[in-house]
Amino acid sequence: MQFGVFSVGDVTEDPTTGRTVSEGERIKAMVTIALKAEEVGLDVFAQGEHHNPPFVPSSPTTQLGFIAAKTSKLILSTATTLITTNDPVKIAEDYAMLQHLADGRVDLMMGRGNTGPVYPWFGQDIRNGIALAVENYALLRRLWREDVVDWEGKFRTPLQGFTATPRPLDGVPPFVWHGSIRSPEIAEQAAYYGDGFFHNNIFWPVTHTKRMIELYRSRFEHYGHGAADQAIVGLGGQVFMRKNSQDAVREFRPYFDNAPVYGHGPSLEDFSRETPLTVGSPQQVIERTLTFREHFGDYQRQLFLMDHAGLPLKTVLEQLDILGSEVVPVLRKEFAAKKPAHVPDAPNHASLKAAAERARDLETIEEPTA
């Protein structure tokens, strides 16, 4: 089981002080958070991709490359790579380059994003969102797996004899998760390729998330990648912790009430009841997170959102200390004890490389002799 944090990189006023950090401060804070994540024993740091205020992560590979140089174990991921508005050729090259720099500690989460205006900014039409996701990802897979590609599609110019450089590290492309909150077509796409499916699990009730994951699992099995309970699932979650739950609620409430995403809507209590948001003690976070397995089955990755809504960096780092020392060790033990032997771990570069080598060895054995 992989545990980590993801950041959407919002620049939001701290409602308790009235101060808003600069873009530069926010960018550097995200780096500090990633380094802290490795320090406290987490496995993954993931960052979003946005091209509009109030967000700063418009160039994930730049920031993740910088973090790669300062870490040694942390898996560097994206909380969204915009497969709809980025050119698949550029994705193929940028993330292969990052993969080499990070010695394979890279994977991606493909998504369509949640900002409609980004489509025309990059020359696309939001009405083609699903079709773009399907076509662009199909091309990306070929660019990573074929040395020379001839290709023609609907949404970009044709390719003739094209080779994306650099080639993926060890001939093994980064593992891909497909992230979606509400689109069954994306769950279907993840299942078709045998890729991972990540449900952000921060805004929706359990019933909705369960339907999406069950669809993905059933289609994963349909396409012959394994049993439904062997499908590769990741979940998001939101937490805020203090030793005493009353202190956590009191401290977090002004941030929740004024957050750009969910502020000025349902109360903190209503939102906590209807969604996975957990504001309370470390034990409450442990208990709530363990229910995810009961609802969605054994899964491979759990990412927490902790640095949003204007929370100061000092507070976020305190949250990471609690997560790393009091919460994740218990979750690791509990999830590991309950996971059946046939349910795989989350793929990483080492396991994907080993699988590719086994497949090549098998091909060699099965080749007929002259």
RAZIFEN-V636659 format. One record per pair of residues at least 6 apart in sequence whose C-alpha atoms are under 7 Angstrom apart, sorted by the first residue. I is the first residue (numbers start at 1). J is the second residue. D is the distance in whole Angstrom. If there is no record, write none. Layout:
BEGIN
i->{I:I}
j->{J:J}
d->{D:D}
END
This chain:
BEGIN
i->{1:1:1:1:1:2:2:2:2:3:3:3:3:3:3:4:4:4:4:4:4:4:5:5:5:5:5:5:6:6:6:6:6:6:6:7:7:7:7:7:8:8:9:9:9:9:10:10:10:10:11:11:11:11:11:11:12:12:12:12:13:13:13:14:14:14:15:15:15:23:27:29:31:33:34:35:37:38:40:40:41:42:43:43:44:44:44:45:45:45:45:46:46:46:46:47:47:47:47:48:48:48:48:49:49:49:49:49:49:50:50:50:51:51:61:61:61:64:65:65:68:74:75:75:76:76:76:77:77:77:78:78:79:80:80:80:80:81:81:81:81:82:82:82:82:83:83:83:83:83:83:84:84:84:84:84:85:85:85:88:88:88:89:89:92:92:92:92:93:93:93:96:96:96:96:97:99:99:99:100:104:104:105:106:107:107:107:108:108:108:108:109:109:109:109:110:110:110:111:111:111:112:112:116:119:119:143:143:144:144:144:147:148:148:148:149:149:149:149:149:150:150:150:150:151:151:151:152:152:172:172:175:175:176:176:177:177:177:177:178:178:178:178:178:179:179:179:180:180:180:181:181:184:187:187:187:188:188:190:190:191:191:191:192:192:194:194:196:196:197:197:197:198:198:198:199:199:199:200:200:200:201:201:201:201:201:202:202:202:202:202:202:203:204:205:205:210:210:213:217:217:217:218:220:220:220:221:221:229:230:230:232:232:232:233:233:233:234:234:234:234:235:235:235:236:236:236:237:237:237:237:237:238:238:238:238:238:238:239:239:239:239:239:239:240:240:240:240:241:241:241:241:241:241:242:242:242:243:243:244:244:245:245:246:248:248:249:249:253:255:255:256:256:256:257:257:258:259:260:271:272:278:282:282:286:286:298:300:300:301:306:307}
j->{300:301:332:345:346:43:300:301:302:42:43:44:301:302:303:42:43:44:45:302:303:304:44:45:46:303:304:305:45:46:47:79:303:304:305:46:47:48:305:307:47:48:48:55:56:57:54:55:56:308:21:23:26:54:55:310:20:54:309:310:19:20:310:20:310:311:254:255:258:56:56:313:67:317:45:71:320:74:321:324:324:324:74:75:74:75:76:74:75:76:77:76:77:78:79:60:77:78:79:57:78:79:80:57:58:59:60:80:81:56:57:58:58:118:94:95:98:76:98:101:102:105:105:106:105:106:107:106:107:108:108:109:109:109:110:111:113:108:109:110:111:110:111:112:113:110:111:112:133:136:137:112:129:132:133:136:119:122:124:136:139:140:140:164:140:143:144:164:164:165:166:166:167:168:169:166:105:106:169:169:169:349:349:174:174:175:176:174:175:176:177:176:177:178:179:177:178:179:178:179:180:129:133:126:125:126:149:164:167:168:173:163:161:162:163:159:160:161:162:163:159:160:161:162:158:159:160:158:159:352:353:347:348:195:196:195:196:197:198:186:190:196:197:198:197:198:199:186:198:199:199:200:212:197:215:216:216:219:196:197:216:219:220:220:223:220:225:232:233:232:233:234:233:234:235:234:235:236:235:236:237:209:235:236:237:276:236:237:238:275:276:277:275:275:274:275:295:296:296:228:229:231:228:226:228:231:227:228:343:343:344:299:300:346:299:300:301:299:300:301:302:301:302:303:302:303:304:276:277:303:304:305:276:277:278:304:305:306:277:278:279:304:305:306:248:278:279:280:248:279:280:281:282:319:248:280:281:281:282:280:281:280:281:280:279:280:279:280:268:309:310:263:268:309:263:264:264:309:309:277:278:285:326:327:327:331:339:345:346:346:316:316}
d->{5:6:7:6:7:6:6:5:6:6:5:6:6:5:6:5:5:4:6:6:5:6:6:5:6:5:5:6:6:4:5:6:6:6:5:6:5:6:6:6:6:5:7:5:6:6:6:4:7:6:7:7:7:5:6:7:6:7:6:5:6:4:5:6:4:6:6:6:7:7:7:7:6:7:6:7:7:6:6:5:6:7:5:6:6:5:6:7:6:5:6:6:4:5:5:7:7:5:5:6:6:4:5:5:5:7:6:6:6:7:6:5:5:7:7:7:7:6:6:7:5:7:5:6:6:5:7:6:5:5:5:5:6:5:6:5:7:7:6:5:6:6:5:5:6:6:6:6:6:6:7:6:6:5:5:7:6:6:7:6:7:5:7:7:6:7:6:7:6:6:6:6:6:5:7:6:6:6:6:6:7:5:7:6:5:5:6:7:7:5:6:6:4:5:6:6:5:6:6:5:6:7:7:6:6:6:7:6:7:6:6:6:5:5:5:7:7:5:5:6:5:5:5:7:6:5:7:4:6:7:6:7:7:6:6:6:4:5:6:7:6:6:5:6:6:5:6:6:7:6:6:6:7:6:7:5:6:7:6:6:6:6:4:6:6:6:6:5:6:6:5:6:6:4:6:6:5:7:5:4:7:7:6:5:6:7:6:5:6:6:6:7:6:6:5:5:7:6:7:5:7:6:5:7:6:6:5:5:7:5:6:7:6:7:5:6:7:6:6:4:6:6:5:6:6:5:6:6:6:6:5:6:7:5:6:5:5:7:6:5:6:7:7:6:7:7:5:6:5:6:5:5:6:7:5:6:5:5:7:7:5:4:5:7:6:5:6:6:7:6:7:6:7:7:4:6:6:5:7:7:6:6:7:6:6:7:6:6:5:7:6:6}
END
